[in-house]
Amino acid sequence: MRIELTHGRAVAVMVLVTLLWSIAGVVTRHLDSAQPFEVTFWRSAANAVALGGLLVWQRGARALLKDLRIGGRLFWLCSLCWCVMFTAFMLAMTLTTVANVLITMATAPLFTALIARVALHQKLPLRTWLAIVAAGCGIAWMYGAEVAGGSPQDLLGVLVAAMVPLAGATMWTLQQANARRAEGERIEMTTPVLVGAVASALVTLPPAWPLAASGHDIGLLVMLGVVQLAIPCVLAVAAGRVLKAPEAALLGLLEIIFGVAWTWLGGNESPTAAVLGGGGLVLLALAGNEAVALWRASPAGRAQAGAS
C-alpha cells in the first residue's frame, strides 16, 4: 500500500511530520540517566522495529528483501543519510541545548537549495530564495544570542548537529533524482529509512554498552522511536514524492517553532520577545511561499502567468 498525495495534502502531511519530529527536545530533557550513545541506540532500535512492522504491513517482507537486493547506489546513499540524521540528531541533543540544535538544523533549506541546484540543475523561483533568507533571519533573531559565547561542548554539539541538515539536504535531493527516473527504474524510498535506523542502532550499540538506562528512560526513548521517528518518516517520504526538495526542507523549519512551543509547555520556559518575533517571521516566510505556490498552481494563477 503506497500513500499518494496531492500537493496540498503533501504540505499538510509535512506540517504534521514536523509536529511529531519536534517532541524530541522536550522528551530528552525529561530523561533520568541515559548516556548519549544509549539515548541514540534505544531510539533508533525502537524506530527500526516499528518501521519494519509498518513496512512489512504495507508492502510485505518479500518486497523489502527485493529492495535490499536491487537497491543500487542511490538506495544505499539514502540509507546512509538517514543513519547520519538519526545518529547525529540525538547525540547533538545530549551535547548542547535544544535551541542550538534546532538553529543549526535551520540551515537545511540553504543546503538543499544549493545541492539541488548543483546536482539536479533545479532552478528555484525567486519567492523560494526570499523565503529561505527571511526564514534564516527569523531563526537568527530567535536564537542568535544563545549561540554566541557557548562552551566547547556547545560548539561540539553544534558541529555534530550540522551533520543533520547536510544529510537531510542530500536525502531530499536524492529523492528528487529518484522521482525523475523512468517508472520502472525508480526505487522505493521508504526502505532506506529502515536500513538507516538499523545502521544507527548497530553503530551506537558498542559505545552504549553496557546498557544501563532506567525503565523510565527506555519507555520515553521507545516512544520517540515510534511516534517521533517511524510514523513521521514514512509520511515524510510520501510527501517527498510530491514536494520539491527545497520546499520540503523549508516546511521542515516548522519543527523549530513547534519545538519551542513544546519546551514552553513541557519545561515551563516562557518564550522571549525574540522567539515570538523570529518565530513569526519564519511562519510568515513559510506561509507566503506556500500561498504563492498554491495560487500559481490554481487556474487563475496559471492564466495570469500565461498572459504575462
C-alpha positions in Angstrom: 0.0 0.0 0.0 1.6 3.3 -1.2 0.5 6.7 0.1 -0.3 9.0 -2.8 -0.8 12.7 -2.1 -1.8 15.9 -3.9 0.4 18.9 -3.4 -1.9 20.5 -0.8 -2.1 17.3 1.1 1.6 16.8 0.9 2.1 20.2 2.5 -0.4 19.3 5.3 1.4 16.0 5.9 4.8 17.8 6.2 3.3 20.1 8.8 2.2 17.0 10.8 5.6 15.4 10.3 7.4 18.5 11.8 5.0 18.5 14.7 5.8 14.9 15.5 9.6 15.4 14.9 9.6 18.4 17.3 8.8 16.5 20.5 12.4 15.1 20.7 13.9 18.0 22.6 11.4 18.3 25.4 11.2 14.5 25.9 15.0 14.3 26.0 15.1 16.8 28.8 12.9 14.5 30.9 15.4 11.6 30.8 16.9 10.5 34.1 20.3 8.8 33.4 20.6 7.5 29.9 24.0 8.4 28.3 24.4 10.0 24.8 25.0 6.8 22.8 22.5 4.8 24.7 19.9 7.5 24.0 20.5 7.2 20.3 20.6 3.4 20.4 17.2 2.9 22.1 15.5 5.5 19.9 17.0 4.1 16.7 16.3 0.4 17.7 12.7 1.2 18.5 12.4 3.1 15.3 13.8 0.1 13.3 11.3 -2.3 14.9 8.3 -0.1 14.5 9.2 0.9 11.0 10.0 -2.7 10.0 6.5 -3.7 11.1 4.9 -0.8 9.2 6.7 -1.6 6.0 6.0 -5.3 6.2 2.3 -4.5 6.7 2.4 -2.0 3.8 4.4 -3.9 1.3 5.3 -7.4 2.6 8.7 -8.9 3.6 9.5 -10.1 0.1 9.3 -6.5 -1.3 11.7 -5.3 1.4 14.2 -8.1 0.7 13.9 -7.3 -3.0 14.8 -3.6 -2.3 17.9 -4.7 -0.5 18.9 -6.9 -3.3 18.5 -4.5 -6.2 18.8 -1.2 -4.4 21.9 0.3 -6.1 24.0 3.4 -5.3 21.1 5.8 -4.7 19.4 3.4 -2.3 22.5 3.0 -0.1 23.3 6.7 -0.2 19.8 7.4 1.1 20.2 4.8 3.8 23.5 6.4 4.8 21.8 9.8 5.0 19.1 8.5 7.3 21.7 6.8 9.5 23.6 10.1 9.9 20.4 12.0 10.7 19.2 9.5 13.3 22.5 9.3 15.0 23.8 12.9 14.9 20.5 14.5 16.0 20.2 12.7 19.3 23.9 12.9 20.0 23.7 16.7 19.5 20.7 16.9 21.8 22.8 15.5 24.6 25.8 17.8 24.0 24.2 21.2 23.6 20.9 23.0 24.0 17.7 22.2 22.1 17.8 25.7 20.7 21.4 25.3 19.3 20.5 22.0 17.6 17.4 23.5 16.1 19.2 26.6 14.9 21.8 24.5 13.2 19.1 22.4 11.5 17.5 25.6 10.2 20.3 25.7 7.6 18.7 22.7 5.8 16.8 24.8 3.1 20.0 26.6 2.2 22.0 23.3 1.8 19.1 21.7 0.0 18.7 24.5 -2.5 22.4 24.6 -3.2 22.8 20.8 -3.6 19.6 20.5 -5.7 20.8 23.4 -7.9 24.2 21.8 -8.5 23.2 18.1 -8.7 19.8 18.4 -10.4 20.3 21.8 -12.2 17.0 22.7 -10.5 16.1 26.4 -10.9 14.5 27.9 -7.9 11.8 30.7 -8.1 12.7 34.0 -6.5 10.0 33.5 -3.9 11.7 30.4 -2.6 15.1 32.2 -2.3 13.4 35.1 -0.5 11.5 32.7 1.8 14.8 30.9 2.7 16.5 34.2 3.5 13.6 35.5 5.5 13.3 32.2 7.5 17.0 32.3 8.2 16.8 35.8 9.5 13.9 34.7 11.7 16.0 31.9 13.2 18.9 34.2 13.8 16.6 36.6 15.5 15.2 33.9 17.7 18.4 32.3 18.9 21.4 34.4 17.9 22.1 35.4 21.4 22.1 31.8 22.7 24.6 30.6 20.1 27.1 33.3 20.8 29.6 32.6 23.6 28.8 28.9 24.0 31.1 26.4 25.8 33.4 24.0 24.0 30.8 21.3 24.5 28.2 23.5 22.9 30.5 24.0 19.9 30.9 20.2 19.6 27.2 19.8 19.8 26.6 22.4 17.0 29.2 20.6 14.8 27.5 17.3 15.3 24.1 18.9 14.7 25.4 20.3 11.4 25.6 16.8 10.0 21.8 16.6 10.2 20.9 19.4 7.7 23.8 18.3 5.4 22.5 14.7 5.3 18.9 15.8 5.1 19.6 18.1 2.2 21.3 15.3 0.4 18.5 12.9 1.1 15.8 15.2 -0.2 17.8 15.8 -3.4 18.3 12.0 -3.9 14.5 11.7 -3.6 14.1 14.2 -6.3 16.6 12.4 -8.5 14.7 9.2 -7.9 11.4 10.8 -8.9 12.9 11.9 -12.2 13.7 8.3 -13.2 11.6 6.3 -15.5 8.7 4.5 -13.8 10.4 1.1 -14.0 13.8 2.4 -12.7 12.5 4.1 -9.5 13.4 2.6 -6.1 11.1 2.5 -3.1 12.4 5.2 -0.8 10.8 4.0 2.5 13.2 1.0 2.8 16.3 3.2 3.1 14.7 4.8 6.2 14.5 1.3 7.8 18.1 0.5 6.8 19.3 3.8 8.2 17.5 3.1 11.5 19.1 -0.4 11.8 22.5 1.0 10.9 22.2 3.8 13.5 21.3 1.2 16.2 24.2 -1.0 15.2 26.7 1.8 15.1 25.8 3.2 18.5 25.4 -0.1 20.4 29.1 -0.8 21.0 29.8 2.7 22.6 26.5 2.4 24.5 27.3 -0.9 26.1 26.7 -1.9 28.8 23.1 -0.7 28.6 22.1 0.9 31.9 19.2 3.2 31.2 16.2 3.1 33.6 12.9 1.7 32.6 11.5 5.3 32.6 14.2 6.4 30.1 13.7 3.4 27.9 10.0 3.9 27.8 10.4 7.6 26.7 13.0 6.6 24.0 10.9 3.8 22.6 8.0 6.3 22.4 10.3 8.6 20.5 11.4 5.8 18.1 7.8 5.1 17.2 5.9 8.4 17.4 8.7 10.9 16.7 10.6 8.8 14.0 8.9 5.7 12.5 5.5 7.2 11.7 6.6 10.7 10.5 9.5 9.3 8.5 7.0 7.2 6.4 4.8 10.2 6.0 7.8 12.4 5.0 8.9 10.0 2.3 5.3 10.1 0.9 5.3 13.9 0.9 8.8 14.0 -0.6 7.5 12.3 -3.7 5.3 15.4 -4.4 7.2 18.4 -2.9 10.3 19.9 -4.4 13.4 19.3 -2.3 13.9 23.0 -1.1 10.1 23.2 -0.5 10.2 20.2 1.8 13.2 21.4 3.7 11.6 24.8 4.1 8.5 23.3 5.6 10.8 21.3 7.9 11.7 24.6 9.6 8.3 24.4 11.4 10.0 21.8 13.6 11.8 24.7 15.3 8.6 26.6 16.0 6.9 23.5 17.4 10.0 22.6 19.4 9.9 26.0 21.1 6.2 25.5 21.9 6.8 22.0 23.4 9.6 23.4 25.5 7.4 26.2 26.7 4.6 23.9 27.6 6.7 20.9 28.9 9.5 22.8 30.5 7.8 26.0 31.8 10.1 28.1 29.7 8.3 31.3 28.5 9.3 32.4 25.0 11.1 35.8 24.8 10.2 38.6 22.5 12.9 37.5 20.2 11.5 34.0 20.0 8.0 35.4 19.3 9.3 37.9 16.7 11.6 35.5 14.9 9.1 32.6 15.0 6.5 34.9 13.5 8.9 35.8 10.7 9.6 32.1 10.0 5.9 31.3 9.8 5.2 34.3 7.5 8.0 33.1 5.2 6.6 29.6 5.0 3.1 30.7 4.6 4.0 33.3 1.9 6.0 30.8 -0.1 3.2 28.1 0.1 0.4 30.7 -0.7 2.2 31.8 -3.8 2.9 28.2 -4.9 -0.7 27.2 -4.4 -2.0 30.3 -6.2 0.2 29.8 -9.2 -1.0 26.2 -9.4 -4.6 27.4 -9.5 -6.4 28.1 -12.8 -6.4 31.9 -12.1 -2.6 31.8 -11.4 -1.8 29.8 -14.5 -4.0 32.1 -16.6 -2.2 35.2 -15.3 1.2 33.5 -15.8 0.2 32.7 -19.4 -0.9 36.2 -20.1 2.4 37.6 -18.9 
